[in-house]
Amino acid sequence: MFKLAHELGKTVSELENTISESELYEWMEYFEKYPPLVDRVEMQLAMLTQATIAPYSKKSLELQDFMITGQKDIKMLEGQELENFIFERLG
């Protein structure tokens, strides 16, 4: 609901009071077919990162390994933590 509110420039409360359940399902189908720009950019960056790292990796890398959408406990990695994260992916 928050993603739809953001895309339409409304609050969640406004949507809850003005949108029907059937329209909400139609929006869900729409976003599945045409993801918002931020989701497309994340996917493209994940693909680029995967393609860049894959030749150096001993492990099979999944696209989800490089996506942050849907993951919990996301934090910015720096220094040694970032290096460890990269080497874990490389195997």
C-alpha positions in Angstrom: 0.0 0.0 0.0 2.9 2.4 0.8 4.4 1.9 -2.7 1.1 2.7 -4.3 0.6 5.7 -2.1 4.1 6.9 -3.0 3.5 6.4 -6.7 0.2 8.2 -6.7 1.4 11.0 -4.4 -1.2 10.2 -1.7 -1.1 9.0 1.9 -2.0 5.5 2.8 -4.9 6.8 4.8 -6.2 8.6 1.7 -6.0 5.4 -0.4 -7.7 3.3 2.3 -10.6 5.7 2.2 -10.9 6.1 -1.5 -9.7 2.9 -3.3 -11.8 -0.2 -3.7 -10.4 -3.7 -3.1 -10.8 -4.6 -6.8 -8.9 -1.4 -7.8 -6.1 -2.3 -5.3 -5.8 -5.7 -6.9 -5.6 -4.1 -10.4 -2.8 -1.8 -9.2 -1.0 -4.9 -7.8 -1.2 -6.5 -11.2 -0.1 -3.3 -12.9 3.0 -3.0 -10.7 3.8 -6.7 -11.3 3.8 -6.0 -15.1 5.3 -2.5 -14.9 7.5 -2.1 -11.8 8.1 1.4 -10.5 11.3 3.1 -11.6 13.1 2.5 -8.3 12.6 -1.3 -8.6 13.8 -1.4 -12.2 16.9 0.6 -11.3 17.6 -1.7 -8.4 17.2 -4.8 -10.7 19.5 -3.3 -13.3 22.2 -2.4 -10.7 22.0 -5.9 -9.3 22.4 -7.4 -12.8 25.4 -5.2 -13.4 27.0 -6.1 -10.1 26.3 -9.8 -10.6 27.9 -9.7 -14.1 30.9 -7.8 -12.8 31.6 -10.2 -9.9 30.5 -13.5 -11.4 33.7 -14.2 -13.4 35.7 -14.0 -10.2 33.4 -16.0 -8.0 33.7 -19.7 -7.2 30.1 -19.7 -6.0 26.9 -19.6 -8.0 25.6 -16.1 -7.6 21.9 -15.4 -7.6 20.5 -12.0 -8.6 18.7 -11.8 -5.2 22.2 -11.7 -3.6 22.6 -8.2 -4.9 19.0 -6.9 -4.2 18.0 -5.0 -1.1 14.2 -4.9 -1.7 12.5 -7.4 0.6 15.6 -8.0 2.7 15.6 -7.2 6.4 18.4 -5.8 8.6 19.9 -3.8 5.7 22.9 -1.7 6.7 25.6 0.1 4.9 28.9 -1.8 4.8 32.2 -0.1 5.0 35.9 -1.1 5.2 36.5 -4.6 6.4 32.8 -5.5 6.6 32.4 -4.6 2.9 35.5 -6.5 2.0 34.3 -9.6 3.9 30.9 -9.4 2.2 32.5 -9.3 -1.2 34.9 -12.2 -0.5 32.0 -14.3 0.9 30.2 -13.8 -2.4 33.3 -14.7 -4.4 33.9 -17.9 -2.5 
